[in-house]
Amino acid sequence: MPAAGKTAKSRSGCSTCKQRRVKCDEGKPSCRQCTLKGLECPGYATRWKWSSKHERHWRSSLQPQPAPVPDKKRASSVVSGGNPEIATSPRRRHDEAPGDNDNHDKPNTETTNIEPPVPTDAFSQWAEQASLQEQEENVSLPAVQFPSPQDSSTQQSPTASRRPSLALGRYSWQPLDTILSNTQIQVDLFTQDICKSLSAFDSTNNPFRMVAMSRARESLLFFSLCRYITAAFLNSGAVDTAATLAVQNAQAEILYRLHNEIAQLKRPTRTKIEDVLMAIIMFGLTTNWDGSNNPSIFHYNAAMQLYQQAYGGSWPYAPYSEYQQFFVHALVYWWMGLAFVTDTTKECLLEPPPSQHDVANHSETNMPEKRIPHPLAGVSPEAQRLLGQVGLLIHAQRLRCRRKPFTSMNQLQKEYEALQQAHSLEEEALSLEMPRADDFVDVGDTETPIQHLINIAEVYRLAALILLYRLFPDLLDSRLGFQEDQHQITESADERRLLWVTALATHALNILCQNGRRSGTRSIEQILLIIIAGELQKRTYSQHFELTEGSGSSSSGPLISGFDPLSPLSTSPSDQPMALNNLSGYEAEKNSIERSVLDSAETNYIMKSRNAVLERLQAIRQVLPYRSIEIVEELVLKTWEAGDDGNPNVFWMDIMIDNDWKILLV
């Protein structure tokens, strides 16, 4: 007698009941279990999932390897006297690492480092590896749409505020794997929260949002990309075993998709290359959120190779298209962050492509009357490129000092060449002109007007000068005229120079604080706050170095004996107008530097400036809850603590190198 047929188990039901492992009655509009528990029933829509039954072989070879965040030492004394909540070290998380019992759930992470030992041929090696895993996927890939100035000028302000939206709180109680199983939740989180957090300003034409809304439903590559970024963003502020595993799976999936797309670029079209390039840029800028020492140099070099493949054959002086201009500025921004952590004697870091400004100098065509700010570079990618060049120079200089403790002719020659390069960068920083607000289209972000982007571009320029004058004191000595009597009062000259650098740092901080704490520019302020905070030291002065009293902003007399603040960067009468117009700017800014020189000698003013830095770091964490931000805070506190312990020459980059912190500072 044939066995009685069994009723097939239903695979429907809401995801909440599945997660809780209870039976779902599939009631409408919400099931009974969710109603009893007071939970929001997600419904019974068919789960959208890309089939991967033929792709089992890639998971074990591409799993990423998480790196634990180093233990951090509290340093509350460096900001004593300020807000108690802000004056303490960042809140630490002491979640235990998964025990040995969880090893059977962990994927193999021994071969997760896909970075080859010789990154100069990164693109070809990546393509060769991907060709072994090639799999045909006929997916329609519409072109990425970038807004034109005419379109942007007619767009309304985005309805969503930059503050964390209700979507994040509404889904925060759900496990990460539950969120990743619901496509609609992923799209909501990415478009409403994450896109705003990743950009210096928000608008309806945010390119990251446009990618999510127009591509994720038609491309496996962008679907996996949005899935990974959402998972990494939600899991970047806490340590949870299940959530970490979900992020690892999502990262492995997007890596596989990228490899597969690279393998299919044997006969590429420009549109296809632009798709992959956009995905690599978005992926590479997120790999360091967990605080691991993986600044994605390999992916940057691969992106540069793809850019050259797409645009290398074009006329060198032709105006950039909207696509090309977006990619150029994004690559410059990425390169700037890598410049501060890359040892170019061991790793290859390709130069970013020239900016549109450089091309325009050789072109007869005029630029559009109105330009669109870049979501990462703002209004002055030239300032970010300049800061990246300075970062590359000083990182190499600090490494040389550590590796060559003894003098040699080769070392002296390299130091001389570095000084010449520093002088060239100083001249470039002094001559860099900031754009005007009238040159750009109003993107409609009420919390981030164009003036905020101009302010932060100016701070990028000042940050480059701060680093140059701190690491190459001869530059500032020649500008301030200290070299004439340096053989007589060397100690006094050093003190005046350090005080002047501190005053320049506080002046830059004042400009940065003109942007509100809710300004979108906080997402690109990390490196600026590190540079400024490094110079907020409590200085001591010798008897040869006395401050004069009663010097107001309108005074033309010296605030410091032998130092005229109204001509801070002048070597000759012919150089003085250039220096005054480009470093201090207008009379109000010159007076601001003058006041900063006097204020920087006061401990209370330094403490207030330190609190202002920590407040802005806390504002960044409100929109970017990354563990790498905690490392930035720890770096700042360690720098202040070392300076307060009697080390006036402490430099934040030395502390980064000592702790082996290689985080992407963007």
C-alpha positions as CSV (number, residue, x, y, z in Angstrom):
1,M,0.0,0.0,0.0
2,P,1.5,3.3,-1.0
3,A,2.5,5.6,1.8
4,A,0.1,8.4,2.5
5,G,1.2,11.6,0.9
6,K,2.6,14.2,3.2
7,T,1.6,17.8,3.1
8,A,4.5,19.9,2.0
9,K,5.7,22.4,4.6
10,S,5.0,25.9,3.7
11,R,8.1,28.0,3.1
12,S,6.1,31.3,3.4
13,G,5.6,33.3,6.5
14,C,7.1,36.5,7.8
15,S,10.8,36.7,8.4
16,T,10.3,37.7,12.0
17,C,8.6,34.4,12.9
18,K,11.3,32.6,11.0
19,Q,14.0,34.3,13.0
20,R,12.2,33.5,16.2
21,R,11.5,30.0,15.0
22,V,7.8,30.1,15.8
23,K,4.9,29.1,13.5
24,C,3.5,32.0,11.5
25,D,-0.3,32.0,10.8
26,E,0.3,34.4,7.9
27,G,-2.6,36.6,9.0
28,K,-3.3,39.8,7.2
29,P,-2.2,42.6,7.5
30,S,0.1,41.2,10.2
31,C,0.5,37.7,11.7
32,R,-0.7,36.8,15.2
33,Q,2.7,36.2,16.7
34,C,4.0,39.7,15.7
35,T,0.8,41.3,17.0
36,L,1.1,39.5,20.4
37,K,4.7,40.6,20.8
38,G,4.1,44.2,19.6
39,L,6.5,43.8,16.6
40,E,6.1,45.1,13.2
41,C,5.2,42.3,10.8
42,P,7.3,42.6,7.6
43,G,4.7,40.8,5.6
44,Y,4.9,37.7,3.3
45,A,6.4,39.1,0.1
46,T,8.5,36.6,-1.8
47,R,12.1,36.8,-0.7
48,W,14.3,38.3,-3.4
49,K,17.5,36.3,-3.6
50,W,20.0,35.7,-6.4
51,S,20.6,32.1,-7.1
52,S,24.1,30.9,-6.1
53,K,23.7,27.1,-6.2
54,H,26.6,26.9,-8.8
55,E,28.9,29.2,-6.8
56,R,29.7,27.2,-3.7
57,H,33.4,27.1,-4.5
58,W,34.2,30.8,-3.9
59,R,33.2,31.2,-0.3
60,S,36.1,29.4,1.3
61,S,38.7,31.2,-0.7
62,L,37.5,34.8,-0.5
63,Q,36.3,35.2,3.1
64,P,37.7,38.4,4.6
65,Q,39.7,38.3,7.7
66,P,38.5,40.6,10.5
67,A,41.1,42.4,12.5
68,P,40.4,43.2,16.2
69,V,40.5,46.8,17.3
70,P,43.6,47.4,19.5
71,D,43.0,48.0,23.1
72,K,42.8,51.7,23.8
73,K,44.2,53.6,26.8
74,R,42.1,56.2,28.5
75,A,43.5,59.7,28.6
76,S,40.8,61.9,30.2
77,S,43.4,64.3,31.7
78,V,44.3,65.8,28.3
79,V,40.9,67.6,28.2
80,S,40.3,68.3,31.8
81,G,38.1,71.3,32.6
82,G,35.7,70.7,29.7
83,N,32.5,68.8,29.2
84,P,32.8,65.6,31.3
85,E,31.1,63.6,28.6
86,I,33.4,64.8,26.0
87,A,36.5,65.1,28.1
88,T,36.8,61.3,28.6
89,S,38.2,58.7,26.3
90,P,35.8,57.2,23.7
91,R,33.5,54.6,25.1
92,R,35.1,51.3,24.7
93,R,33.3,48.1,23.9
94,H,34.4,44.9,25.8
95,D,32.5,42.3,24.0
96,E,34.3,39.0,24.2
97,A,35.6,37.5,21.1
98,P,33.9,34.3,19.9
99,G,35.2,31.3,21.7
100,D,36.5,28.0,20.3
101,N,33.0,26.6,20.2
102,D,32.1,28.9,17.4
103,N,34.9,27.8,15.1
104,H,32.7,25.4,13.2
105,D,30.6,28.4,12.1
106,K,33.5,30.4,10.9
107,P,34.6,30.4,7.3
108,N,38.1,29.7,6.3
109,T,40.0,33.0,6.5
110,E,43.5,31.9,5.8
111,T,43.4,33.0,2.2
112,T,41.4,36.1,2.5
113,N,44.2,38.5,1.7
114,I,43.9,39.0,-2.0
115,E,46.6,41.7,-2.2
116,P,49.6,40.4,-4.2
117,P,53.1,41.0,-3.1
118,V,53.9,43.2,-6.1
119,P,50.9,45.6,-6.5
120,T,52.4,47.3,-9.6
121,D,50.7,44.6,-11.7
122,A,47.6,44.4,-9.5
123,F,45.1,44.8,-12.3
124,S,46.5,42.1,-14.5
125,Q,46.9,39.6,-11.7
126,W,43.3,40.3,-10.5
127,A,42.0,39.8,-14.0
128,E,44.0,36.6,-14.4
129,Q,42.6,35.2,-11.2
130,A,39.1,36.2,-12.1
131,S,39.3,34.6,-15.5
132,L,39.6,31.2,-13.7
133,Q,36.3,31.9,-12.0
134,E,34.5,33.4,-15.0
135,Q,30.8,32.7,-15.2
136,E,28.4,34.1,-17.7
137,E,25.8,36.4,-16.2
138,N,23.6,38.1,-18.8
139,V,22.5,41.1,-16.8
140,S,21.2,44.4,-18.2
141,L,23.5,47.2,-17.2
142,P,22.1,50.7,-17.8
143,A,24.6,53.5,-17.7
144,V,25.2,55.4,-14.4
145,Q,23.4,58.7,-14.6
146,F,25.1,61.8,-13.3
147,P,23.2,65.1,-13.0
148,S,23.9,68.0,-15.3
149,P,24.2,71.6,-13.9
150,Q,20.8,72.4,-15.4
151,D,19.1,69.4,-13.7
152,S,20.7,70.2,-10.4
153,S,19.6,73.8,-10.4
154,T,15.9,72.8,-10.7
155,Q,16.0,70.1,-8.1
156,Q,14.3,70.7,-4.7
157,S,16.0,70.2,-1.4
158,P,15.9,66.5,-0.3
159,T,13.0,65.9,2.1
160,A,15.1,63.7,4.4
161,S,17.2,65.4,6.9
162,R,20.9,64.6,7.5
163,R,20.1,63.5,11.0
164,P,19.6,59.7,11.4
165,S,16.3,58.9,9.9
166,L,13.5,56.8,11.4
167,A,14.3,53.9,9.1
168,L,17.5,53.1,11.0
169,G,15.7,53.1,14.3
170,R,12.8,51.2,12.9
171,Y,15.0,48.3,11.8
172,S,17.7,48.5,14.4
173,W,16.0,45.8,16.5
174,Q,16.1,43.2,13.7
175,P,19.1,40.9,13.3
176,L,21.5,41.8,10.5
177,D,20.8,38.6,8.5
178,T,17.1,39.4,8.7
179,I,17.7,42.8,7.3
180,L,19.9,41.5,4.5
181,S,17.1,39.0,3.6
182,N,14.7,41.8,2.9
183,T,15.5,43.7,-0.2
184,Q,13.2,46.6,0.5
185,I,14.7,47.2,3.9
186,Q,18.2,47.2,2.3
187,V,17.1,49.8,-0.3
188,D,15.4,52.0,2.3
189,L,18.5,52.0,4.6
190,F,20.9,52.6,1.8
191,T,19.0,55.4,0.2
192,Q,17.7,57.2,3.3
193,D,20.7,56.9,5.7
194,I,23.9,55.5,4.2
195,C,24.0,57.7,1.1
196,K,23.7,60.8,3.1
197,S,26.4,59.7,5.5
198,L,28.9,58.9,2.8
199,S,28.6,62.4,1.1
200,A,29.8,65.8,2.0
201,F,26.3,67.1,1.0
202,D,23.0,65.5,0.1
203,S,20.8,66.1,-2.9
204,T,18.3,64.3,-5.0
205,N,21.1,63.7,-7.5
206,N,23.4,61.9,-5.0
207,P,25.3,59.5,-7.2
208,F,25.4,56.8,-4.5
209,R,21.6,57.0,-4.1
210,M,21.1,56.9,-7.9
211,V,23.2,53.8,-8.2
212,A,21.2,52.0,-5.5
213,M,17.8,53.0,-7.0
214,S,18.6,52.4,-10.7
215,R,21.1,49.5,-10.6
216,A,20.6,47.2,-7.7
217,R,17.5,45.6,-9.2
218,E,19.1,44.9,-12.5
219,S,22.7,44.1,-11.7
220,L,24.1,41.4,-9.5
221,L,27.2,43.5,-9.0
222,F,25.4,46.5,-7.6
223,F,22.9,44.4,-5.7
224,S,25.8,42.7,-3.9
225,L,27.6,46.0,-3.4
226,C,24.6,47.7,-1.7
227,R,24.1,44.6,0.4
228,Y,27.7,44.6,1.6
229,I,27.8,48.4,2.3
230,T,24.5,48.1,4.3
231,A,25.8,45.2,6.3
232,A,29.2,46.9,7.0
233,F,27.5,50.2,8.0
234,L,25.1,48.5,10.4
235,N,27.8,46.3,12.0
236,S,30.5,49.0,12.1
237,G,29.7,50.2,15.6
238,A,29.5,46.9,17.6
239,V,31.1,43.4,17.7
240,D,28.6,40.6,17.2
241,T,29.5,37.2,16.0
242,A,26.5,36.5,13.9
243,A,26.5,40.1,12.4
244,T,30.2,39.9,11.7
245,L,29.7,36.6,9.9
246,A,26.9,38.2,7.8
247,V,29.3,41.1,6.9
248,Q,32.0,38.6,5.9
249,N,29.6,36.7,3.7
250,A,28.4,39.9,2.0
251,Q,32.0,41.1,1.5
252,A,33.0,37.7,0.0
253,E,30.0,37.9,-2.3
254,I,30.9,41.4,-3.7
255,L,34.5,40.4,-4.1
256,Y,33.4,37.4,-6.1
257,R,31.2,39.6,-8.3
258,L,34.0,42.1,-8.8
259,H,36.4,39.3,-9.9
260,N,33.8,38.0,-12.2
261,E,33.1,41.3,-13.8
262,I,36.8,41.9,-14.3
263,A,37.1,38.5,-16.1
264,Q,34.4,39.6,-18.5
265,L,36.3,42.8,-19.5
266,K,38.2,41.1,-22.4
267,R,36.3,43.2,-24.9
268,P,35.0,45.9,-22.7
269,T,32.9,48.9,-23.5
270,R,33.3,52.2,-21.7
271,T,29.9,51.7,-20.0
272,K,30.9,48.3,-18.7
273,I,34.2,49.7,-17.4
274,E,32.5,52.6,-15.7
275,D,30.1,50.2,-13.9
276,V,33.0,48.2,-12.5
277,L,35.0,51.3,-11.7
278,M,32.1,52.8,-9.7
279,A,31.7,49.5,-7.8
280,I,35.4,49.4,-6.9
281,I,35.4,52.9,-5.6
282,M,32.4,52.4,-3.4
283,F,33.8,49.1,-2.1
284,G,37.3,50.4,-1.5
285,L,36.2,53.4,0.5
286,T,34.3,51.1,2.9
287,T,36.8,48.3,3.6
288,N,38.4,50.1,6.5
289,W,35.2,50.8,8.5
290,D,35.9,47.9,10.9
291,G,39.2,49.5,12.0
292,S,41.4,46.8,10.4
293,N,44.7,47.6,8.8
294,N,43.5,47.3,5.3
295,P,43.4,50.7,3.6
296,S,42.6,49.0,0.2
297,I,45.7,50.1,-1.7
298,F,45.2,47.1,-4.0
299,H,41.7,48.1,-5.0
300,Y,42.8,51.7,-5.5
301,N,45.5,50.6,-8.0
302,A,43.0,48.3,-9.7
303,A,40.6,51.3,-10.0
304,M,43.4,53.4,-11.5
305,Q,44.1,50.7,-14.1
306,L,40.5,50.6,-15.1
307,Y,40.3,54.4,-15.3
308,Q,43.3,54.4,-17.7
309,Q,41.7,51.6,-19.7
310,A,38.5,53.7,-20.1
311,Y,39.9,57.2,-20.6
312,G,43.6,56.7,-21.4
313,G,43.2,56.9,-25.1
314,S,41.3,60.2,-25.1
315,W,42.8,63.5,-26.1
316,P,44.8,64.7,-23.1
317,Y,43.4,68.3,-23.1
318,A,39.8,67.4,-23.9
319,P,37.2,68.5,-21.3
320,Y,36.1,65.8,-19.0
321,S,32.7,64.2,-19.3
322,E,30.4,64.1,-16.3
323,Y,31.4,60.5,-15.7
324,Q,35.1,61.1,-16.0
325,Q,35.1,64.1,-13.8
326,F,33.2,62.2,-11.0
327,F,35.7,59.4,-11.2
328,V,38.8,61.7,-11.2
329,H,37.7,63.6,-8.1
330,A,36.7,60.4,-6.3
331,L,40.1,58.8,-7.1
332,V,41.9,61.9,-5.9
333,Y,40.0,61.8,-2.6
334,W,40.8,58.1,-2.1
335,W,44.4,58.6,-3.0
336,M,44.7,61.5,-0.5
337,G,43.6,59.2,2.4
338,L,46.0,56.5,1.3
339,A,49.0,58.9,1.0
340,F,49.2,59.2,4.8
341,V,49.6,55.4,5.4
342,T,51.4,54.1,2.4
343,D,55.1,53.2,2.4
344,T,56.0,53.8,-1.2
345,T,59.3,52.0,-0.8
346,K,57.4,48.8,-0.3
347,E,54.0,49.3,-1.9
348,C,53.0,50.9,-5.2
349,L,50.5,53.8,-5.0
350,L,49.6,55.0,-8.5
351,E,49.3,58.7,-9.1
352,P,45.7,59.9,-9.5
353,P,44.7,61.3,-12.8
354,P,45.0,65.1,-13.4
355,S,42.0,67.2,-12.4
356,Q,39.8,69.2,-14.7
357,H,41.6,72.4,-13.5
358,D,44.9,71.1,-14.8
359,V,43.4,70.2,-18.2
360,A,41.6,73.5,-18.5
361,N,44.9,75.3,-18.4
362,H,45.7,73.8,-21.8
363,S,42.3,73.9,-23.3
364,E,40.6,76.7,-25.2
365,T,37.1,75.7,-24.2
366,N,35.5,77.5,-21.3
367,M,34.3,75.8,-18.2
368,P,30.5,75.9,-17.5
369,E,29.3,78.9,-15.7
370,K,27.9,76.8,-12.9
371,R,29.6,73.6,-11.6
372,I,28.3,70.9,-9.4
373,P,30.1,70.2,-6.2
374,H,31.6,66.7,-5.8
375,P,30.1,64.5,-3.0
376,L,33.5,63.6,-1.8
377,A,35.9,66.3,-3.0
378,G,33.5,69.3,-2.5
379,V,34.4,72.4,-4.4
380,S,38.2,72.1,-4.5
381,P,39.7,68.7,-5.4
382,E,43.0,70.6,-5.9
383,A,43.2,71.3,-2.2
384,Q,42.7,67.5,-1.5
385,R,45.4,66.6,-4.0
386,L,47.8,69.1,-2.4
387,L,47.2,67.7,1.1
388,G,47.7,64.2,-0.4
389,Q,51.1,65.2,-1.8
390,V,52.1,66.7,1.5
391,G,50.9,63.5,3.3
392,L,53.0,61.3,1.0
393,L,56.1,63.5,1.6
394,I,55.9,63.6,5.4
395,H,55.1,59.9,5.8
396,A,58.2,59.1,3.8
397,Q,60.2,61.5,5.9
398,R,59.0,60.0,9.2
399,L,59.9,56.5,8.0
400,R,63.4,57.6,7.0
401,C,64.0,59.1,10.4
402,R,63.1,55.8,12.0
403,R,65.1,53.6,9.7
404,K,68.3,55.7,9.4
405,P,69.3,56.9,12.9
406,F,72.8,57.6,11.6
407,T,74.0,60.2,9.2
408,S,75.0,59.2,5.6
409,M,75.5,61.1,2.4
410,N,72.5,59.2,0.9
411,Q,70.3,60.2,3.7
412,L,71.4,63.8,3.5
413,Q,70.7,63.9,-0.2
414,K,67.2,62.5,0.3
415,E,66.4,65.0,3.1
416,Y,67.6,67.8,0.8
417,E,65.4,66.6,-2.0
418,A,62.5,66.4,0.5
419,L,63.1,69.9,1.6
420,Q,63.1,71.2,-2.0
421,Q,59.8,69.4,-2.6
422,A,58.3,70.8,0.6
423,H,59.3,74.3,-0.6
424,S,57.5,73.7,-3.9
425,L,54.4,72.4,-2.2
426,E,54.5,75.5,0.1
427,E,54.5,77.8,-2.8
428,E,51.6,75.8,-4.4
429,A,49.6,76.1,-1.1
430,L,50.1,79.8,-0.8
431,S,49.1,80.4,-4.4
432,L,46.0,78.1,-4.4
433,E,42.9,80.2,-4.9
434,M,39.6,79.2,-3.3
435,P,36.5,79.2,-5.5
436,R,33.5,81.4,-5.0
437,A,30.0,80.3,-4.0
438,D,28.7,81.8,-7.2
439,D,30.7,79.4,-9.3
440,F,28.6,76.4,-8.1
441,V,25.0,75.2,-8.4
442,D,23.1,75.2,-5.1
443,V,22.5,71.5,-4.5
444,G,19.6,72.2,-2.1
445,D,21.1,70.8,1.1
446,T,19.9,73.3,3.7
447,E,22.4,71.9,6.3
448,T,25.3,72.2,4.0
449,P,25.4,75.4,1.9
450,I,28.1,76.0,-0.6
451,Q,30.0,78.2,1.8
452,H,30.5,75.2,4.1
453,L,32.3,73.4,1.2
454,I,34.4,76.5,0.6
455,N,35.3,76.6,4.3
456,I,36.5,73.0,4.4
457,A,38.5,73.5,1.2
458,E,40.3,76.4,2.9
459,V,41.0,74.2,5.9
460,Y,42.5,71.5,3.6
461,R,44.9,74.1,2.3
462,L,45.8,75.4,5.8
463,A,46.3,71.8,6.9
464,A,48.9,71.3,4.2
465,L,50.7,74.4,5.5
466,I,50.5,73.2,9.1
467,L,52.2,69.9,8.2
468,L,54.9,71.5,6.0
469,Y,55.8,74.1,8.7
470,R,55.9,71.5,11.4
471,L,58.0,68.9,9.6
472,F,60.2,71.3,7.7
473,P,60.9,74.2,10.1
474,D,63.4,75.9,7.8
475,L,60.4,76.9,5.6
476,L,58.8,78.8,8.4
477,D,62.0,80.2,9.8
478,S,62.8,81.8,6.5
479,R,59.3,83.2,6.2
480,L,59.3,84.6,9.8
481,G,62.9,85.9,9.6
482,F,64.2,83.7,12.4
483,Q,67.3,82.6,10.6
484,E,69.1,85.9,11.1
485,D,69.5,85.5,14.9
486,Q,68.9,81.8,15.2
487,H,72.5,81.1,16.3
488,Q,72.0,83.4,19.3
489,I,68.6,82.3,20.6
490,T,67.8,79.0,19.0
491,E,65.5,77.9,21.8
492,S,63.5,81.1,21.6
493,A,63.1,80.7,17.8
494,D,61.9,77.2,18.2
495,E,59.3,78.2,20.7
496,R,58.1,81.1,18.5
497,R,57.8,78.8,15.5
498,L,55.9,76.1,17.4
499,L,53.5,78.8,18.8
500,W,53.0,80.1,15.3
501,V,52.1,76.7,14.0
502,T,49.7,76.2,16.9
503,A,48.1,79.6,16.1
504,L,47.7,78.5,12.5
505,A,46.0,75.3,13.7
506,T,43.5,77.1,15.9
507,H,42.8,79.5,13.0
508,A,42.0,76.5,10.8
509,L,39.8,75.1,13.6
510,N,37.9,78.4,13.8
511,I,37.1,78.2,10.1
512,L,36.1,74.6,10.4
513,C,33.7,75.4,13.3
514,Q,31.9,77.9,11.1
515,N,30.3,74.8,9.6
516,G,27.5,73.6,11.9
517,R,27.8,70.3,13.7
518,R,25.1,68.9,11.5
519,S,26.9,70.0,8.3
520,G,27.5,67.2,5.8
521,T,31.2,68.2,5.6
522,R,31.8,66.3,8.9
523,S,32.0,63.1,6.8
524,I,35.3,64.4,5.2
525,E,36.8,66.1,8.3
526,Q,38.7,63.2,9.9
527,I,42.2,63.9,8.5
528,L,41.7,67.7,9.1
529,L,40.8,67.2,12.8
530,I,43.8,64.9,13.3
531,I,46.2,67.5,11.8
532,I,44.7,70.3,13.8
533,A,44.6,68.3,17.0
534,G,48.2,67.4,16.7
535,E,49.3,71.0,17.2
536,L,47.0,71.8,20.1
537,Q,49.8,71.4,22.7
538,K,50.3,73.3,25.9
539,R,53.6,75.1,25.2
540,T,56.2,76.4,27.8
541,Y,58.4,79.3,27.1
542,S,61.9,80.4,28.1
543,Q,62.8,83.8,29.6
544,H,63.9,85.1,26.1
545,F,60.4,84.6,24.9
546,E,57.8,86.9,26.4
547,L,54.3,87.7,25.3
548,T,53.2,91.3,25.1
549,E,49.9,92.3,26.8
550,G,47.1,94.4,25.6
551,S,47.3,93.5,21.9
552,G,43.9,93.5,20.4
553,S,42.7,92.6,16.9
554,S,43.2,96.1,15.6
555,S,46.7,96.5,17.0
556,S,49.5,96.7,14.5
557,G,52.3,96.0,17.0
558,P,53.9,92.6,17.6
559,L,52.1,90.1,19.9
560,I,55.4,88.3,20.4
561,S,58.8,89.9,20.8
562,G,60.5,90.0,17.5
563,F,57.4,88.7,15.6
564,D,55.0,90.7,13.5
565,P,51.8,88.7,13.0
566,L,50.6,91.0,10.2
567,S,53.4,89.7,8.0
568,P,53.7,86.0,9.0
569,L,55.0,84.7,5.7
570,S,57.3,87.2,4.1
571,T,61.0,86.9,3.1
572,S,61.1,90.1,1.1
573,P,58.9,93.1,0.3
574,S,58.0,91.5,-3.0
575,D,56.8,88.3,-1.3
576,Q,54.7,90.0,1.3
577,P,51.6,90.7,-0.7
578,M,51.4,87.1,-2.0
579,A,51.8,85.7,1.5
580,L,49.3,88.0,3.1
581,N,46.7,87.5,0.4
582,N,46.9,83.7,0.3
583,L,47.6,82.6,3.9
584,S,45.6,85.0,5.9
585,G,43.3,86.3,3.2
586,Y,41.1,89.3,4.1
587,E,41.7,91.6,7.0
588,A,39.3,89.7,9.3
589,E,41.3,86.5,8.8
590,K,44.6,88.3,9.5
591,N,43.1,89.6,12.7
592,S,42.0,86.1,13.5
593,I,45.5,84.7,13.2
594,E,46.8,87.6,15.2
595,R,44.4,86.8,18.1
596,S,45.2,83.1,17.7
597,V,48.9,83.7,18.3
598,L,48.1,85.4,21.6
599,D,45.4,82.9,22.6
600,S,47.5,79.9,21.8
601,A,49.9,80.7,24.6
602,E,47.0,80.3,27.1
603,T,46.3,76.8,28.5
604,N,42.5,77.5,28.8
605,Y,42.3,78.4,25.1
606,I,44.1,75.2,24.2
607,M,41.7,73.2,26.3
608,K,38.7,74.8,24.7
609,S,40.1,74.0,21.3
610,R,40.7,70.4,22.3
611,N,37.1,70.1,23.4
612,A,35.9,71.6,20.1
613,V,37.9,68.9,18.2
614,L,36.4,66.1,20.3
615,E,32.9,67.5,19.8
616,R,33.3,67.4,16.1
617,L,34.6,63.9,16.3
618,Q,31.5,63.0,18.2
619,A,29.4,64.6,15.5
620,I,31.2,62.5,12.9
621,R,30.3,59.3,14.9
622,Q,26.6,60.3,14.8
623,V,26.6,59.7,11.0
624,L,29.6,57.4,10.6
625,P,29.5,54.9,13.4
626,Y,32.8,53.2,12.4
627,R,35.3,51.6,14.7
628,S,38.0,53.4,12.7
629,I,36.6,56.7,14.2
630,E,37.4,55.3,17.6
631,I,41.0,54.8,16.5
632,V,41.1,58.4,15.3
633,E,39.9,59.5,18.7
634,E,42.5,57.4,20.5
635,L,45.2,58.8,18.2
636,V,44.2,62.3,19.1
637,L,44.1,61.6,22.9
638,K,47.5,59.8,22.8
639,T,49.0,62.7,21.0
640,W,47.8,65.2,23.6
641,E,48.8,62.9,26.5
642,A,52.3,62.6,25.1
643,G,52.6,66.3,24.7
644,D,51.3,67.0,28.2
645,D,53.8,64.5,29.6
646,G,56.7,66.7,28.5
647,N,57.3,65.8,24.9
648,P,56.8,69.0,22.9
649,N,58.0,67.5,19.7
650,V,55.4,64.7,19.6
651,F,53.9,64.2,16.2
652,W,50.7,62.3,15.6
653,M,52.0,60.3,12.6
654,D,54.8,58.8,14.7
655,I,52.2,57.5,17.1
656,M,50.3,56.0,14.2
657,I,53.4,54.2,13.0
658,D,54.3,53.0,16.6
659,N,50.8,51.5,16.9
660,D,50.8,50.1,13.4
661,W,47.5,51.9,12.6
662,K,46.9,51.9,8.8
663,I,43.4,53.2,8.5
664,L,42.0,55.1,5.6
665,L,41.8,58.7,6.9
666,V,38.9,59.8,4.7
